[in-house]
Amino acid sequence: MREDNSGGGTRAGGAGTVPGSGAGSVLTAEGRAEKIREKAGKRILAEWEAERALLSARDDRHESLDYFLDLVKAPPSPAEIEARLRSRVVGVVCLQAPPELFLALGLHPYRLYGGSQNAAAVAQPGLPALMCPLLKSLMGEMTADPGTAGIPWILPTTCDWTSGLPSLKDVYFPGSGDVRVVDLPRSKENPVSTEGWFLEMAGLWKYLKTLAGRKPSRGGLLAAVGTVERARAAFGETVRLRREGRVPAVWFLLAARTFFLDRAENWTRAVEGANKHFAALEPRLKNGVFLTGSPVVYPNFKLLHLLEEAGLSVLGDDLCSGERLLFRHVALKDKSVEGVLRALAQTCHDGCLCPVFVENKRRLGPVVEAARECAVGGGKTARPPGGDKTAGSAVRGVVFHLLKGCHPYEIDSVVLERETRRLGLRFIRLETDYAAEDRLTISNRLEALRPTLDAGD
């Protein structure tokens, strides 16, 4: 494990003046940067407001969902979250940083991923043209709100884009907050990797204790585990209702997005309230699909809206922005501090289905499990040659969402397509980014997919 501290130095372009508007006026480089931030912030805010207005105007909006809508009135700001929750905010780039560790220390984990096309558009010049849209959007969000770069970051080394973030952050935001790198082993079945990952978690725990400036009790750590377990149970019920066709994809992904914007206890109560509403809805199982691949991040719900418009029902996903948020329960056999750390390390590592791992034999598991759980749909699925029939499944196809430049998922799509077709499920891969220009193309492809789901063979 290692800890990387952003280097010092003055912000690029901090000296000198540039021509300004009006006769004889000059604008300092810092003043020009401020104008760029203001313009970027307005464009990003407009995008968030537009998506929120779209969701608020839906026929299926219910008062139990207003909690989640209130949390996305505007792009989240670490400073605003700190003031509202009175907890120090720490950025996390991946789910491989267990939230229990933060909560036990009075810290608040804030997920660092961008979902704004406008943010990606105002990202710093010089970034790779085919950079991951999610991380390019994050770079743009830091332009609009440098406070996002100023908080401490926890960065597990998942994909190459993620691993390169500290270097980009140091170039474009010199002197900003520390980055704690957590070295993620790419093998799950190697005992050396397993022990190495535990040591990384132990090191992260020590680092977070330094940030918090206090020594936690074992009871505090166990209490944090209990808090997240209650959130996990509530979210698990939402997943179950979703399998029954009662939870539209936009509301499900919105709820998952807001987990990092409020205290876990408040979020859990809101999810429990929404579950009561969802349980009373009529199931919509026709043309059921499973969504997989690159994360779908608010406010870019383009794909979710297009799926609905095409008459397709998303009955499950394995997105790290969706169902994988709180994927597995923590099995506590040893309640010592070391025992809890080992349990958390095992839960987040073994349960992760990210395609960066060398062995991913369980990658197909959620698709098959969702197909079996949705058997109340009464549909039929073709029997693959030499394979098992997922009889009565309402999940009839797999929609693979691929963000341009996301190479691990691009490789993953090849393997997953072969396996899902072997199970008799339809498969479609949609390579896209955050721009709206390809909406018609995606819509046409989804419209063409729908009758093949009806055919069932």
LINZI-V136892 format. One line per field, one symbol per residue. ss: DSSP state (A for helix, B for strand, O for the rest). psi: psi as a letter, one per 20 degrees, with the letter a starting at -180 (. if undefined). burial: 1 if it has 9 or more other ideal C-beta (glycine too) atoms within 8 Angstrom, else 0. A space follows every 10 residues. Layout:
BEGIN
ss = ???
psi = ???
burial = ???
END
This chain:
BEGIN
ss = OBBBOOOOOO OOOOOOBBBO OOOOOBBBAA AAAAAAAAAA AAAAAAAAAA AAAAAAOOOO OOAAAAAAAA AOOOOOOAAA AAAAAOOBBB BBOOOOOOAA AAAOOOBBBB BOOOOOAAAA AOOOOOOOOO OOAAAAAAAA AAAAOOAAAA OOBBBBOOOA AAAOAAAAAA AAOOOOOOBB BBOOOOOOOO AAAAAAAAAA AAAAAAAAAA AAOOOOOAAA AAAAAAAAAA AAAAAAAAAA AAAOOOOOAA AAAAAAAAAA AOOAAAAAAA AAAAAAAAAO OOOOOOOBBB BBBOOOOOOO OAAAAAAAAO OOBBBBBOOO OOAAAAOOOO OOOOOOAAAA AAAAAAAAAA OOOOOOOOOO AAAAAAAAAA AAAOAAAOOO OOOOOOOOOO OOOOBBBBBB BBBOOOAAAA AAAAAAAAAA AAOOOBBBBB BBOOOOOOAA AAAAAAAAAA AAAAAOO
psi = qrpppprarq ppjirrrqpa qqpjqqprhh hghghggggg hgggghgghg hghghhiqhj pqhiihghhh ikhqpqphgg gghgilqppp ppiqijnphh hghijjqopo pnpqjphhgh hjqqqiqphk qphghhhghh hhghnihhhi qqqonqnerh gghighgghh ghmqjarqoo pooopiphjp hggghhhghg hghgggghhg ghkqorrhhh ghhhghghhh ghgghhhggg hhhjkioqhh hghggghihj jrqhgggghg ggghhhghhi qpqniplpqp prbqqoppjn kghgghgghj kqpoirrkqi jdhigmgqqp oohojrghgg ggggghghgh ipkpjiqgol hjhighgggh ghhjiihjaq pqoqpjaqpm qjpioirpoo ooppingghg ghhgghgghh hhijqqpppo pabiqihjgg ggghhhhhhg hhhhgj.
burial = 1001010000 1000000100 0000001110 1110111011 1011111111 1101100000 1001101110 1100111100 1100100111 1111111111 1111101111 0111111111 0110001000 1111111111 1111111110 1111111110 1110110111 0111111111 1111101100 0011011111 1111101110 1100010101 1111101111 1101111111 1111111011 1111111111 1101011101 1111111100 0000101111 1111111111 1111111101 0111111111 1111100001 0101000011 1111111110 1110101001 0011011101 1111111010 1001001011 0111111111 1111110111 1110111011 1111111111 0111000110 0110110011 0110010
END
